[in-house]
Amino acid sequence: MKKILLLGSGELGKEFVIAAKRAGQYVIACDRYNDAPAMQVADEREVFSMLDGAALDRVVEKHNPDIIVPEIEAIRTERLFDYEKNGIQVVPSAKAVNYTMNRRAIRDLASKELGLRTAKYFYAKTFTELRQAADEIGFPCVVKPLMSSSGHGQSYVYCDEELETAFNDAMEGSRGDVKEVIIEEFIDFDSEFTLLTVTQKDGPTLFCPPIGHVQKKGDYRESWQPFAISDAALRQAQFMAGKVTEALTGAGIWGVEFFLTKQGEVIFSELSPRPHDTGMVTLGHTTNLSEFELHFRAVMGLPIASIKLEHAGASAVILSPSESDGPLQYNMVEALKEENTRIRIFGKPEAHVGRRMGVVLCYGDVTNDTDDLRKKAKAVAKTILGTDPYSVF
């Protein structure tokens, strides 16, 4: 049995804990607030800010874990190098977490060091620098915090008059103590997709079938698998995902995001060194192993015989329509009348308008039309709390 310290206890962490507990492991779930989703299924919990390096050190010293699994961005990532040097396995690696928690590091690695195709970009610490960069890039453009999650602080900017609001939103939406933004050219893409990539301790890099997804205000609203893509474009995406994960090192699952242009060009967008929110569709029996089971096996160095598509599937988020300091009431009666439908309520102790509270999963035969499954998932999601997954809050 291994002792695993989970840093971040949201819905993705919860599913990882379930996978670990099914295999008899011991998990301590950590987050900045009590009763976070993963804490509800873990052996122990710790409540503290992981941006407090001294507090993080105390928790690591107290529990002396075999493995540290970061699941959020807001962590004193530089501390992970010391833990790794002291013999603790950091997932996927201290280098990977340190790079990918900050958009500057990962974008420079992908574009400048590895030569991967990315959107044109600049950084800005002041509004003056942002305005100068916008003059260079042109409109429309995208402004994001260097460190954030779930799309917080991200804006599409269509004219000079919108720049200041976008800059302020990015600064306010920044997580951690990094107060800098990235401004990118707007890619006129046909679609976006995620390539879940599994790096192993002793085995080849594996790829899940690509997952299509839609985001609103930078936050995932729906995903589907498989995503239709040409063999040439898929090979291009796999090559890019393999290059960047190899450079970052370590074992685990990675959510590698791409744009697909109308001309069929694949452009690297972002990367997460952990299970990806769009990959929750795999909980609906799309692949033989969910992304969380794959992550657990890779982390533990257990063999993965293969990754196979078993069903077509779609996911749609359940959004809170209101503020609440207690659990919401979920109407699941109509939803559960639907065949091949699963509901996952995350168990978040508080609700905020537009907060992701659960997900609907619909699946069918591999030959099923994913457009039909997407419509079904979104319709079902709307019945549970009365909110449309495409509502913009």
SULQUI-V849015 format. One line per field, one symbol per residue. phi: phi as a letter, one per 20 degrees, with the letter a starting at -180 (. if undefined). burial: # if it has 24 or more other C-alpha atoms within 12 Angstrom, else .. Layout:
# SULQUI-V849015
phi: ???
burial: ???
This chain:
# SULQUI-V849015
phi: .deddedocffffffffgffffdmedcdecaecfmfgfffcefcccdaefeeffffgfffffelfecddfcceecffffffffffenefddfaffffffefcffffffffeeeemefcffbbdbdcffffffffffendfbcdcffcablmfnebeddbgfeffffffffffefdndedbcddcfeefeeadbddfcdddfbrffdcfgfdfbcdclndfdbbbbedfbfgffffffffffffffffemodqdceddcedffeneecfdbbceagdffffgffemfdfcffffffffffemefcfaccedbebbcbfddfebebebfeededfffffeflccccefnffcccgnffdabdccbaggefffffffffffffgfffcndfgefde
burial: .####################...########.##################....##.##..#.################..##...########################....##########.#..##.##..#####################.....#.############.##########...###########...###########.#############...##.###########.#############....#######################.#############..#..###############......#.#.#..#....############..###########.....##.###################..
